[in-house]
Each structure stands twice: as C-alpha cells, then as structure tokens.
Amino acid sequence: MAVNVCCSSMPDYEEYCREIRDLWESHWLTNMGTKHKQLEEKLRHRFKTENLTLFANGHLALSAIIAAFDFPRGSEIITTPFTFASTTHAIVQNGLTPVFCDIRADDFTLDAAKLEPLITEKTRAILPVHVYGNLCDVQEIQRIADDYQLKVIYDAAHAFGVTIRGTNAAEFGDASMFSFHATKVFHTVEGGAAVYRDAALCAKLDALKNFGMAGQEDAFLVGGNAKMSEFHAAMGLCNLRHIDEEICRRKLVVERYQERLRGVSGIRFCAAAQNVRSNYAYFPVVIDPETFGADRDAVCAALAANDIYARKYFYPLTNCFSCYAGQYEAAIETPVAWKISHRVLTLPLYAGLALEDADRICKIIISCHR
Ligand SMILES: *Cc1c(COP(=O)(O)O)cnc(C)c1O
C-alpha cells in the first residue's frame, strides 16, 4: 500500500456522528453556533488565553491578524522564505511588502542575527514561522522588535501543542496563527485560529471574518467571510479528545526514524531544542549530496519508486515563486534557506504509520547511500 507524507487523523465514525447529532435538532449549521463556542472555549483553556478567535482556515486567520494591525499600505514586513506559500501571500494580499530574512541552518527558523540590517523606516512587523514546530528564537526576536517598535506575528501553523519550559507557543509575540488544516497535527478538516495579546483585537477579528459586521445592520470595516462551520468545529471537538495520544504515537515514529538514520553520513536532522515539548509534526532530513553520495531528488525518487511519497517541503522557497519573479534574488539574499530548500526532504509521518513502514523507508534511504 502507498505511504503518503501525511494521513489525516480521524475520530471514530460513531464519535463524530454523536457530536453532530444536535445539529439535526438545532438546524444551526454555521455563524458561531454551539460547537464553535465549545471549541473556542476548549482551545482558550488549552492555550491559557481569553484572546483566541476561530477561522475557516489558517491562511485567513493570518491575513486577518495582519489586517487587524492596520499597517500603512506599502509597509514592510520581515519574514522567512522557508515556509508554505500562505505566509508570504498573506502579507502581499494585505498590500504590504515582504522582506526576506535568512534562516538558521540548525532549526530552519528565522535567523534573528540577520534581522537588524533589514529594518528600514517602512518596517512595521516581523513575521517568523515556527517551522516544523521548531520554536523561533522568540526572546531575541522580541528584543529587536521592542528596540524598533515592531509588531511580532508568528506563523504557528505547525506549532500546535508545542511548549518551552511549560510556556505554550501561542504566548509569544503580539499574535500567532494556528492552522487546523487536515494535514496538521490537530485539525478541524479546514480551520485555524488567531491568538493575540491585545484583547481589543477580538472585536476586529470577529468582524473581519464576518463581512465587517457587528450586529445585523452595519459593517464597521471591510471584511470577508472566514467563519468556521459547526461541522468543522465538531471535528475539532472530537480530535481534541485524542490529540495527546496522537502526539505520543507520532513520537514513536520519529524516534524510530532517528534510531535508524542516526549516524548515516550525509544525513542531518533538525537540532533538538532544550526544554521543548515537541508535537512531532514533521520529520525533515537534510541530505548533503557530497557526503551522502546521492542528492535529495534521487532519494525522493527512490522512495516514490516504492510507492512512498515524501515531500520536498519547503522547496522552492516562496521568494522563488513565479508570482514574485524578478523581485528577489533568493540564492544571494537568503543563501542558507536556498541551500536547505534544495536538500531537505520531509519523511512520511502520522500517528498510524507502522514502525515497519518507517523501517522500510529508512532502508530505502540508506540503499541510496554511496
Ligand atoms: C498550513 C500552513 C498555513 C496555512 O494554513 P491553512 O489552514 O492551510 O490555510 C500557513 N503557514 C504554514 C507554514 C502552513 O504550513
């Protein structure tokens, strides 16, 4: 059977049916109904904050966070190109300019040491990504943001459940976006959330996801539609009951990969961070073609020949996308990210992945070693 990079976790069919049974009585299917309220409450409790707003997906949550800060048009936001398309597009769709900062070679997060030279009088915010669930250098980023009076907005799409010394990833910066897409560790099929420091943002975010309306008769700002439906919230309520167990099962797969691939020359893992509780969202490996004797694309193809589908995640960098052609020189401006994007391979990882499959995957990878 084919092994894909991810396989969405699902509750028992009966559990989901029980969860949505009420909807056949209430006929209230969307627009902040009971399931939506319950999920918002449960997540507020989990994130230890009152300031959490659900969205139809992570991208619209990120876009709404950026819109809520009302940066002047043409403002610059410093961000990373080593991410999913969403991060960069959310900046551009808001009429703002992304400025790309390079990443650290060991954990692939934004390199705070390279931030300051990129700051201009137009810079208004820093938008780093806790990529693969690796927490950014939050202290140093905050220090720089404070020095220059910049907002910090985290793309925490990968960081659900990640904590450092007991502090949740959601507690850093001015705001964070979490994605609850079907491919993420915790999901609502499609969904996302904004978590933020300033309680005053709540009314704005609620309006931005509902046509700018407060009440039924007026729109006080120009907003779109990004509401999470009751069926999606119900999926979230079910998945939340099993999330800790899911993360434990992912951990076993990750440990198996590490055990089998550790010490293979030319293969490197993400640096393990101190005092961090991981969510085991992804298992990227970096393949050095010289020492390993085969490049990333060859390894990816060898796996595919065996019906195993790893992902070149994140390749290409967002500053290499054709929609941004001519605007950036990725290899020169963000050389570390550029190099890693050509060497990284994200291996299949999900709670139900059999350890025998992980073994088979490692065997195929090692068979490419020269
Ligand atoms: C998944 C993802 C998003 C977008 O989230 P959606 O819920 O799919 O809209 C944004 N940033 C990163 C890094 C992601 O992986």
The ligand as an ORCA input file, in Angstrom:
! r2SCAN-3c Opt
* xyz 0 1
  C      -0.720     25.023      6.583
  C       0.056     26.282      6.645
  C      -0.539     27.546      6.522
  C      -1.942     27.769      6.078
  O      -2.910     27.147      6.834
  P      -4.284     26.689      6.174
  O      -5.090     26.268      7.357
  O      -3.997     25.560      5.224
  O      -4.877     27.871      5.488
  C       0.247     28.675      6.743
  N       1.548     28.572      7.033
  C       2.162     27.387      7.117
  C       3.616     27.351      7.464
  C       1.448     26.200      6.904
  O       2.082     25.023      6.931
*
